[in-house]
Amino acid sequence: MNILIPNATSKRNIGDLAALESLVHLLRKNFSQDAFITIHSYEPNAHDPTLANRINHTLYDWVAFADTRVFVRIFRLISLIIHYFTNRLNVAILKRGKLQELIDDYKNADLIVFVGGGYLRPKKGVLPSINLLMLLSLFEFAKLFPAKKIVCPMSFGPFAYEWQERIAVKALRGLDVVSVRESPSYDLLNKKYGLDNVFLSCDFALLINGLHRVKHVNKSPILGFTIRRWFDGKKQDDFERSFAEAIIQFVKAFCVQVQPIIQVDGQSRMEFDEIVTEKIAAHLKKDGISVLPTIKVTSVKQGLMGYAELDILLGMRMHSNILAAVVGTPFVAVSYEYKTEGIAEQLGVSQYVIKSEDVDENKLFGLLLSAYKNKDALSTVLSNSIKDIKNNEIPKWDTIFSKAAPMNI
C-alpha cells in the first residue's frame, strides 16, 4: 500500500506539524506498519526521518524554494507545466530527474491524502495569488492519476478575489473526499458551490495525544501569549499596543508572570512571529512586567509541555489555542480569520474569542479577566470537548480510510 501526502508544510509550523503527525498516526493505524508512506514537504530535511518511509520536496517547493535562483525557478516552472500536460495527454517523452521522481510518487500511489490546514485562503496581491495557483497545482497533478484522493480538514477561504474562490472550487471537484474544519468553509463549498464530496470535520491537531495540565503550587501563575503580524503600518502598531496594554492590566491585577511563545518560526516564508513577539516582550519589560525567557516551539511534544505549564493563554496563533485546549489550558483567542471562531465553537468557548480588528486593551483585558476567574470550569469544558471530538472524529476517519483501501490489501 503506497500512500502519498503531497502537501505537508515545514516543520517550523508546529500546529500544522501536529495535524501531520495525527494524520500519519491514523494512516498507520488503518493500513498497518507495512504501508509505505511518502511525505512531500517544504524543507523536507528538517523533519524527523522516522515520521514516514520517505520525505521529499513538494512539487511547489522544488520549483520555487529548493533553489531560489531566478533562472532555475523559471526553468523548473516550465518543466512542471510540460510534465503536467504530457501526463494529462499521456504523451510519451523522455522524462527523468528529480521532477519525474516526485511525479512518480503521485503515479505510484494507491492513496493520496492531502494534510489539512489553512492553505486555501489567499490574501490580496500578486504573490498570494501565485502561491494559491501553485498549491492548487498539487490537486491537479493528483487528479491525473487513479489513486483515491482525500483532503483532510482544511479552511476554504476567505478569498481576496472571486476568481481565486472559483478556481479553488474547480481544483477540489473530482476528488473523492474533501473535509473542512469549520462551518463557514462548509457553507461556501456545499451551499454556495454545491460540492457534494465535502463534509465538516475538525482540525487534526485536535486529535493529537495530549499531556496533563500542570497545576502550580507556591508559584506565580503564568500567562502565555502568541502573536503574529497581520495588519500593516499604523494599524499593526495600534494592535500591538492594545495587545500589550491588556497584558499589563492583567499582570497588575493578578501578579502573574508572562511567557512569550513563538508558535511559528518561519521567517523564510514571510512569517514574523519572532519579531512581533519580542516587540511585545520589550513593551512589557519597559513597564516593569516580569517576562520569562521566550519559548520557541520546535516540536509538538515541546509545545504541549509548554502550554501545559500555563494557567491561561492569550493566543493569536490558532494552533496555539488548539494545543492549549488539548492539555486543558484555558485561552482567550484573537481571531484574524473565521477559522478561529470555528475552532472555538467546536470547543465550546466561543465567548472567549475577539476579532483582531476589534481589539482594544479594555475589551481584551475583560476577556482575560473572565477567562481567568473561570479557568477551572473552562479547563473542564475544554477537556470534555476534546474527548467528544476524538470520540466522534477518529471512528469517522477510520471508516473513510478503510473505504479508501484497495481491495487487494
ZAMARGU-4260 file (C-alpha; in steps of 0.2 Angstrom, whole numbers, plus 5000, padded with zeros to 4 digits):
<rodrens>
0) 5000/5000/5000 | 5008/5016/4994 | 5002/5032/5002 | 5007/5049/4997 | 5005/5065/5007
5) 5009/5078/4994 | 5007/5095/5003 | 5015/5095/5021 | 5021/5111/5027 | 5038/5115/5035
10) 5042/5108/5052 | 5043/5126/5058 | 5024/5127/5059 | 5021/5117/5074 | 5002/5117/5073
15) 5002/5110/5055 | 5015/5098/5061 | 5003/5092/5074 | 4990/5089/5061 | 5003/5080/5050
20) 5008/5069/5065 | 4990/5065/5069 | 4987/5060/5051 | 5001/5049/5050 | 4996/5040/5066
25) 4978/5037/5058 | 4986/5030/5042 | 4997/5019/5052 | 4983/5013/5062 | 4972/5009/5047
30) 4984/5002/5035 | 4997/4994/5047 | 5015/4997/5049 | 5018/4989/5032 | 5011/5004/5022
35) 5024/5014/5013 | 5021/5032/5017 | 5029/5046/5007 | 5028/5064/5013 | 5031/5079/5001
40) 5035/5094/5012 | 5043/5111/5012 | 5060/5109/5020 | 5060/5090/5020 | 5076/5088/5028
45) 5070/5097/5044 | 5058/5083/5048 | 5061/5068/5059 | 5065/5055/5046 | 5055/5042/5056
50) 5039/5051/5053 | 5037/5042/5036 | 5046/5030/5025 | 5052/5044/5013 | 5051/5063/5015
55) 5054/5073/4999 | 5051/5091/4992 | 5033/5096/4987 | 5032/5100/4968 | 5029/5118/4973
60) 5044/5118/4985 | 5055/5110/4971 | 5050/5123/4959 | 5051/5139/4970 | 5061/5136/4985
65) 5073/5122/4984 | 5084/5133/4973 | 5080/5152/4973 | 5090/5157/4958 | 5078/5166/4946
70) 5083/5157/4930 | 5082/5140/4940 | 5064/5144/4946 | 5058/5149/4928 | 5066/5133/4921
75) 5058/5122/4934 | 5041/5130/4932 | 5041/5127/4913 | 5047/5109/4916 | 5032/5107/4928
80) 5020/5114/4916 | 5027/5102/4902 | 5026/5087/4913 | 5008/5091/4918 | 5002/5091/4900
85) 5012/5076/4894 | 5005/5066/4909 | 4987/5073/4905 | 4988/5069/4887 | 4998/5053/4890
90) 5011/5058/4878 | 5027/5048/4880 | 5043/5058/4881 | 5060/5056/4889 | 5057/5060/4907
95) 5070/5059/4921 | 5077/5068/4936 | 5070/5075/4952 | 5054/5081/4945 | 5050/5065/4937
100) 5054/5056/4954 | 5041/5067/4963 | 5028/5065/4949 | 5031/5046/4950 | 5026/5047/4969
105) 5009/5053/4963 | 5008/5040/4949 | 5013/5025/4960 | 5002/5030/4975 | 4987/5019/4980
110) 4980/5033/4991 | 4984/5052/4990 | 4980/5061/5006 | 4981/5080/5007 | 4985/5085/5025
115) 4973/5098/5032 | 4977/5116/5036 | 4974/5134/5031 | 4982/5135/5014 | 4967/5139/5003
120) 4964/5156/5010 | 4975/5169/5000 | 4976/5187/5003 | 4976/5201/4991 | 4991/5204/4979
125) 5001/5195/4965 | 5012/5184/4976 | 4997/5177/4987 | 4988/5173/4970 | 5004/5164/4963
130) 5005/5155/4980 | 4987/5149/4978 | 4990/5143/4960 | 5005/5133/4965 | 4996/5125/4979
135) 4981/5121/4968 | 4993/5113/4955 | 4996/5099/4968 | 4977/5094/4967 | 4978/5095/4948
140) 4993/5083/4947 | 4984/5071/4959 | 4969/5071/4948 | 4980/5065/4933 | 4982/5048/4942
145) 4969/5034/4948 | 4973/5034/4966 | 4960/5038/4979 | 4961/5056/4984 | 4956/5063/5001
150) 4958/5080/5008 | 4959/5081/5027 | 4951/5096/5036 | 4956/5112/5029 | 4950/5130/5029
155) 4942/5136/5012 | 4943/5155/5012 | 4941/5169/5015 | 4947/5174/4997 | 4953/5191/4992
160) 4945/5189/4974 | 4931/5180/4967 | 4941/5172/4954 | 4953/5164/4967 | 4937/5156/4975
165) 4931/5149/4959 | 4947/5142/4953 | 4950/5134/4971 | 4932/5126/4970 | 4937/5119/4952
170) 4953/5111/4959 | 4943/5102/4973 | 4930/5095/4961 | 4933/5077/4956 | 4942/5072/4972
175) 4935/5058/4982 | 4933/5066/4999 | 4935/5084/5004 | 4934/5089/5023 | 4934/5106/5031
180) 4937/5111/5049 | 4924/5125/5052 | 4906/5129/5046 | 4910/5145/5035 | 4921/5134/5024
185) 4907/5120/5023 | 4894/5133/5019 | 4905/5140/5005 | 4909/5124/4997 | 4892/5114/4999
190) 4879/5128/5000 | 4886/5141/4988 | 4895/5129/4975 | 4886/5113/4978 | 4901/5102/4981
195) 4893/5085/4986 | 4910/5077/4991 | 4913/5089/5006 | 4909/5086/5025 | 4913/5095/5041
200) 4926/5088/5052 | 4939/5096/5064 | 4957/5101/5063 | 4968/5086/5065 | 4979/5095/5078
205) 4964/5092/5090 | 4967/5073/5088 | 4985/5074/5095 | 4988/5064/5111 | 4990/5077/5125
210) 4998/5079/5142 | 4991/5083/5159 | 4990/5101/5163 | 5002/5107/5176 | 4995/5115/5192
215) 5007/5126/5200 | 5009/5126/5219 | 5018/5140/5228 | 5022/5148/5211 | 5016/5164/5202
220) 5003/5160/5189 | 5009/5161/5171 | 5000/5170/5156 | 5007/5164/5140 | 5004/5173/5123
225) 5006/5170/5105 | 5005/5184/5092 | 5008/5186/5073 | 5009/5201/5062 | 4993/5203/5052
230) 4990/5221/5049 | 5001/5234/5040 | 5008/5251/5046 | 4999/5261/5060 | 4985/5248/5061
235) 4998/5235/5067 | 5006/5247/5079 | 4990/5251/5087 | 4985/5232/5088 | 5002/5228/5096
240) 5000/5242/5109 | 4982/5237/5114 | 4988/5219/5115 | 5002/5223/5126 | 4992/5235/5137
245) 4979/5222/5140 | 4993/5210/5147 | 5000/5224/5158 | 4982/5227/5165 | 4980/5208/5168
250) 4998/5206/5176 | 4995/5221/5188 | 4978/5214/5193 | 4984/5196/5197 | 5003/5197/5199
255) 5006/5184/5185 | 5022/5180/5175 | 5021/5182/5157 | 5028/5168/5145 | 5031/5174/5127
260) 5029/5159/5115 | 5034/5158/5096 | 5022/5146/5088 | 5028/5148/5070 | 5047/5150/5067
265) 5046/5153/5048 | 5053/5170/5043 | 5059/5162/5027 | 5041/5160/5022 | 5037/5178/5027
270) 5031/5174/5045 | 5036/5187/5058 | 5031/5179/5074 | 5048/5181/5082 | 5050/5200/5078
275) 5032/5204/5084 | 5034/5193/5100 | 5050/5201/5105 | 5042/5218/5102 | 5028/5214/5114
280) 5040/5207/5127 | 5050/5223/5126 | 5035/5234/5129 | 5030/5224/5144 | 5048/5224/5151
285) 5048/5243/5149 | 5033/5244/5160 | 5042/5233/5174 | 5032/5217/5170 | 5041/5201/5174
290) 5043/5192/5157 | 5050/5174/5156 | 5063/5169/5143 | 5054/5167/5126 | 5050/5149/5121
295) 5052/5145/5103 | 5042/5129/5100 | 5052/5117/5089 | 5042/5101/5091 | 5024/5096/5095
300) 5029/5087/5112 | 5038/5103/5117 | 5023/5114/5113 | 5011/5103/5123 | 5023/5103/5138
305) 5025/5122/5136 | 5006/5125/5135 | 5003/5113/5150 | 5013/5124/5161 | 5002/5139/5158
310) 4987/5145/5169 | 4980/5154/5154 | 4985/5158/5136 | 4981/5174/5126 | 4983/5166/5108
315) 4983/5174/5091 | 4990/5159/5083 | 4975/5147/5081 | 4985/5131/5084 | 4992/5138/5100
320) 4975/5139/5106 | 4972/5121/5100 | 4987/5114/5108 | 4982/5123/5124 | 4965/5115/5123
325) 4972/5098/5121 | 4981/5099/5138 | 4966/5108/5146 | 4973/5126/5147 | 4960/5140/5145
330) 4963/5153/5132 | 4957/5169/5125 | 4959/5169/5106 | 4962/5184/5095 | 4954/5179/5078
335) 4961/5186/5061 | 4950/5174/5051 | 4934/5164/5054 | 4944/5148/5056 | 4947/5153/5074
340) 4929/5156/5078 | 4925/5139/5070 | 4938/5130/5081 | 4932/5139/5097 | 4914/5135/5093
345) 4919/5116/5092 | 4927/5118/5109 | 4913/5126/5117 | 4922/5143/5121 | 4915/5155/5108
350) 4913/5168/5121 | 4932/5169/5123 | 4936/5175/5105 | 4939/5193/5100 | 4941/5198/5081
355) 4958/5206/5079 | 4951/5222/5072 | 4940/5224/5087 | 4955/5223/5100 | 4957/5237/5112
360) 4965/5235/5129 | 4950/5236/5139 | 4940/5223/5129 | 4954/5211/5129 | 4958/5213/5147
365) 4939/5210/5151 | 4940/5193/5142 | 4956/5188/5151 | 4948/5193/5167 | 4933/5182/5164
370) 4943/5168/5157 | 4955/5168/5172 | 4941/5169/5185 | 4933/5154/5177 | 4949/5145/5172
375) 4945/5128/5181 | 4927/5127/5173 | 4935/5132/5156 | 4948/5118/5158 | 4934/5105/5161
380) 4924/5112/5146 | 4940/5110/5135 | 4944/5093/5141 | 4927/5086/5138 | 4926/5094/5121
385) 4942/5087/5116 | 4936/5070/5122 | 4920/5071/5112 | 4929/5077/5097 | 4940/5062/5097
390) 4926/5050/5101 | 4917/5057/5086 | 4930/5060/5073 | 4943/5046/5075 | 4930/5032/5071
395) 4923/5043/5056 | 4941/5044/5049 | 4944/5026/5052 | 4929/5022/5041 | 4934/5034/5027
400) 4952/5027/5026 | 4945/5009/5027 | 4934/5013/5012 | 4949/5020/5003 | 4959/5005/5004
405) 4962/4995/4988 | 4953/4978/4988 | 4969/4968/4987 | 4977/4974/5003
</rodrens>
